[in-house]
Amino acid sequence: EVVLTQSPATLSLSPGERATLSCRASQSISTSLAWYQQKPGQAPRLLIYDASNRATGIPARFSGSGSGTDFTLTIRSLEPEDFAVYYCQQRTSWPPMYTFGQGTKLEI
Amino acid sequence: EVQLVESGGGLVKPGGSLRLSCVASGFTFKTYIMHWVRQAPGKGLEWVASISSGANYIHYADSVKGRFIISRDNAKTSLYLDMDSLRLEDTAVYYCARDYRDYQYFDKWGQGTQVAVSS
């Protein structure tokens, strides 16, 4: 089973600053990684898939990078609505089993 | 607009049963793989089960295997999760989610339905 470890657990920043969130896989997963944003009381929203592709409707300030075991979600110039919890996610090959990181809380 | 609306959650005693439903609209439901994902209170996300478009392929997390059954009715554009032998640790918000890129990711989510297992 692939374990995803996110860091930091909490990131305190201000609007306008740059956020860098990390996700490390316990073994190589190529670029098969997604990032989700979840606000309190809401369902998660897909932000990034295949490590670096923005999902439909996601603003350009969100970008993803990485391959193998180390991945990064970058939010360039934080907006007030970006403060939320972010999760990374991957799927093992077959049969499919999905794992999520434990989340990074981005707070003001 | 894609919509996924879950229902059926509630309070149940340990060992009890519950059926969750998810009604889909705004897309061709019968062509999509679908999933259930849950989130325990204050915790992260946990994938529960997946079902292929024609219900030929079904997969479960080890934590629910043998207790939960995922199914679908494409004519009713509905996804189901039958939960038996419920445990305290099954307490969570249960989301139905649409598959993206053939068993890779989850691109659309419902608002969730709360399941509480308590004596």
Interface residues (C-beta under 8 A of the other chain):
Chain A: S32 A34 Y36 Q42 A43 P44 R45 L46 Y49 D50 A55 Y87 Q89 R91 P95 P96 M97 Y98 T99 F100 G101 Q102 G103
Chain B: H35 V37 G44 L45 E46 W47 S50 H59 A61 Y95 Y100 R101 Y103 Q104 Y105 F106 D107 K108 W109 G110 Q111 G112
